[in-house]
Amino acid sequence: MNNVIKKLMALFIILIFMFTLSACDNIYSSTFSLGGRVIDQETEEGIEDVIIRDINGDEEEYAKTDEEGNWQLVGLSDEAKIEAVK
């Protein structure tokens, strides 16, 4: 029984180490993502084909809502200023 506990503890320590290392890439990341859903205020249904733009940076990032109104902007840096246009 004691040998089984030692093996489980070793496995647990290895798993913790692996999760810690996998998170290290994100610590120094200078980009982030934003996402959300555009809905009709009255019906609360998603609105399709709305253009979402980050107009804060040097390069404008664009996203378009899907049929349920969902959108996502990936690779943003610093601050974001979001504008929606239909």
C-alpha positions, -999 to 999 in steps of 0.1 A, spaced: 0 0 0 28 24 9 44 18 -26 11 28 -43 8 60 -23 44 69 -33 36 63 -70 4 84 -67 23 112 -50 50 111 -77 23 112 -104 5 141 -87 38 161 -85 45 154 -122 10 166 -131 14 198 -111 48 205 -127 33 200 -162 4 223 -155 28 249 -141 50 248 -172 21 249 -196 8 281 -180 42 298 -183 36 307 -219 6 328 -210 23 347 -182 44 368 -206 18 370 -234 13 406 -246 -20 398 -264 -55 390 -253 -88 380 -267 -123 396 -263 -156 380 -272 -193 385 -266 -227 384 -281 -247 412 -298 -285 408 -290 -317 426 -298 -327 444 -266 -364 436 -270 -363 400 -282 -329 390 -267 -321 372 -300 -286 373 -314 -280 398 -343 -261 384 -373 -235 402 -395 -226 430 -370 -190 442 -375 -171 445 -343 -139 466 -345 -110 474 -321 -103 510 -331 -77 517 -304 -45 503 -319 -24 509 -349 -39 480 -368 -77 477 -366 -89 442 -358 -123 431 -371 -148 404 -362 -183 396 -376 -211 382 -355 -224 348 -365 -260 338 -368 -264 337 -330 -247 371 -325 -215 357 -311 -181 373 -319 -145 371 -309 -114 393 -315 -81 375 -310 -46 389 -308 -54 423 -292 -26 441 -274 -25 469 -248 -60 484 -245 -91 478 -267 -117 503 -278 -146 484 -293 -171 497 -319 -201 478 -333 -214 487 -368 -245 471 -385 
